[in-house]
Amino acid sequence: MALITCTECGTEVSTSAKACPKCGASPKAMGKQKKQIGRTGKIVIGAIALGMAALAITAQNAPVPVQTEAEAMAERLNLLRIKSGMAAAVALKRSLRNPDSVTYEMIRSNEDGSLICILYRAQNGFGGMNRGNMAFIDDEPTDSRSVWNKRCAQAQLYDITSEATRMMARVGS
């Protein structure tokens, strides 16, 4: 006859008892003793705890990437180019006969966003699609072929097509 501890009241009870003499707990309830963690389990838990502590310490000591002034300036200029390109594309779209028909083939900008060159397709008054180009110089639009050839066609400009169209889609323009 072995003794077990009643899980309800903590009294030691014989394994052959039909119920706990102190609290009356059934044999099923008395048999539900908490399992003890063995030596191997304690080692595994300790190893996991040590690993997590080491990971936390290395994460705290990891160097934080620092943005240099030049990188910050380049990021600001890029954002300025994208915003200028988006504003020019929105202005072009509003000037069209059927604004919903426009597709932008190319939106390019100079270094500071003061020149935006847009190559686009849009529906004409007869329902056909025309290809056109527009240059925005300091926010002033021109569709002059000579200005396009001089300022946009041969110039080394930043392609901002995907960024500007993505931003327009986000704001619903």
C-alpha positions in Angstrom: 0.0 0.0 0.0 1.5 3.3 -1.1 0.6 6.7 0.1 -0.3 9.6 -2.2 -1.1 13.2 -1.4 -4.7 14.4 -2.0 -4.6 17.2 -4.6 -7.6 18.8 -3.0 -6.5 19.1 0.7 -2.9 17.9 0.8 -3.6 15.0 3.2 -1.6 11.7 2.7 -4.1 9.0 1.6 -3.6 5.3 0.8 -3.8 4.3 -2.8 -6.5 1.7 -1.9 -8.8 4.4 -0.3 -12.1 5.0 -2.0 -12.1 8.7 -1.1 -10.0 11.1 0.9 -10.9 10.8 4.6 -10.5 14.5 5.2 -12.2 16.2 2.2 -14.0 13.3 0.5 -12.2 13.8 -2.9 -12.7 10.9 -5.3 -9.9 8.6 -6.3 -9.8 10.2 -9.8 -9.2 13.6 -8.2 -6.6 12.3 -5.8 -4.7 10.5 -8.7 -4.3 13.8 -10.6 -1.0 14.7 -9.0 1.1 17.4 -10.6 3.9 15.9 -12.6 7.3 16.8 -11.4 9.9 18.1 -13.8 12.8 15.8 -14.0 16.4 16.6 -14.1 16.6 16.6 -17.9 13.5 18.9 -18.1 15.2 21.3 -15.7 18.4 21.3 -17.8 16.4 22.0 -21.0 14.5 24.8 -19.4 17.7 26.3 -18.0 19.4 26.1 -21.4 16.4 27.9 -23.1 16.4 30.6 -20.4 20.2 31.2 -20.9 19.7 31.3 -24.7 17.0 33.9 -24.4 19.0 36.0 -22.0 22.0 35.9 -24.3 19.8 36.9 -27.2 18.4 39.8 -25.2 21.8 41.0 -24.3 23.2 40.9 -27.8 20.1 42.7 -29.1 20.6 45.5 -26.6 24.3 45.9 -27.6 23.7 45.7 -31.4 24.8 48.9 -33.1 22.0 51.2 -34.2 22.4 52.2 -37.8 23.1 56.0 -37.9 22.0 58.0 -40.9 24.7 60.4 -42.1 23.8 63.9 -43.0 24.5 63.2 -46.7 22.1 60.2 -46.6 19.4 62.3 -44.9 19.8 65.0 -47.5 19.6 62.5 -50.3 16.4 61.0 -48.8 14.9 64.5 -48.5 15.7 65.3 -52.1 14.3 62.0 -53.3 11.0 62.7 -51.5 10.9 66.2 -52.9 11.4 64.8 -56.4 8.6 62.3 -55.9 6.2 64.9 -54.4 6.9 67.3 -57.3 6.4 64.5 -59.8 3.1 63.5 -58.2 1.9 67.1 -58.2 2.8 67.6 -61.9 1.1 64.3 -62.8 -2.1 65.3 -60.9 -2.1 68.7 -62.6 -1.7 67.0 -66.0 -4.5 64.6 -65.3 -6.9 67.4 -64.3 -6.2 69.2 -67.6 -7.2 66.3 -69.8 -10.5 65.8 -71.5 -10.9 62.3 -70.0 -8.7 62.3 -66.9 -9.5 58.6 -66.0 -7.9 57.5 -69.3 -4.4 58.7 -68.6 -1.5 56.2 -68.2 2.0 57.5 -67.3 4.7 56.0 -69.4 7.5 58.0 -67.8 7.8 60.6 -65.0 11.3 62.0 -64.6 12.8 64.7 -62.5 16.0 66.7 -62.1 18.0 66.8 -58.9 15.8 69.3 -56.9 12.4 68.6 -58.5 12.2 71.9 -60.3 11.9 70.1 -63.7 9.4 67.3 -64.2 9.1 65.6 -67.6 6.1 63.4 -68.2 5.4 61.1 -71.1 1.8 59.8 -71.1 -1.1 58.3 -73.1 -4.6 59.6 -72.8 -7.9 59.5 -74.7 -8.6 62.3 -77.2 -12.0 63.8 -78.0 -12.7 61.1 -80.6 -12.1 58.2 -78.3 -8.7 57.3 -79.6 -5.5 57.2 -77.5 -2.9 59.8 -78.1 0.7 59.9 -76.8 1.8 63.3 -75.4 4.5 64.9 -73.3 4.5 67.7 -70.8 7.3 69.5 -69.1 6.8 71.3 -65.8 9.5 73.9 -65.1 9.1 75.4 -61.6 5.5 74.1 -61.6 4.6 75.8 -64.9 3.4 73.3 -67.6 4.5 73.5 -71.2 3.9 71.1 -74.0 6.4 72.8 -76.3 8.3 70.3 -78.4 11.5 72.5 -78.4 11.4 72.7 -74.5 10.9 68.9 -74.3 13.8 68.2 -76.7 16.1 70.7 -74.9 15.3 69.9 -71.3 13.8 66.4 -71.2 14.8 64.3 -74.1 18.6 64.2 -73.7 18.9 65.2 -70.0 20.1 62.8 -67.3 17.0 62.7 -65.0 15.8 60.6 -62.1 13.1 58.1 -63.1 10.3 58.5 -60.4 7.5 56.9 -62.4 6.8 54.0 -60.0 7.1 56.0 -56.8 5.0 58.9 -58.0 2.2 56.7 -59.4 2.2 54.6 -56.2 1.9 57.7 -54.1 -1.0 59.0 -56.3 -2.8 55.7 -55.9 -2.4 55.9 -52.2 -3.9 59.4 -51.9 -6.5 58.6 -54.5 -5.5 61.2 -57.2 
